[in-house]
Amino acid sequence: MSAYIIARVAIRDREAYQPYLDRTPGVVAKYGGRFVVRGGALETLEGPAETRRVVVLAFDDMAAARRFYESADYQAIVPLRQAASEGQLILVEGVAGQP
């Protein structure tokens, strides 16, 4: 069953965040993930206004998403993100029978 990592990130220092942006696509692809959403236009339809950058990564299953997140490759660049931003990453299982 597919799985998704959803990130909501408030970037404090765009210049310092850029190396993370540059390196992430290769690491995501290496672990079988793909970007479904990577920033882009955002409109809050209900609830408190969302002002953070939203990213959605898709993986084949929860185990694949965890392998990506826990990998030495990704953990090596996490400090770049954390030093330049504040945010939340969540892992959520997809709907059975859907890609």
Buried (B, 14 or more C-beta within 10 A) or exposed (E): EBBBBBBBBEBEEEEBBEBBBEBBEEBBEEBBBEBEBBEEEEEEEEEEEEEBBBBBBBBBBBEBBBBBBEEEEBEEBEEBBEEBBEBEBEBEEBEEEEE
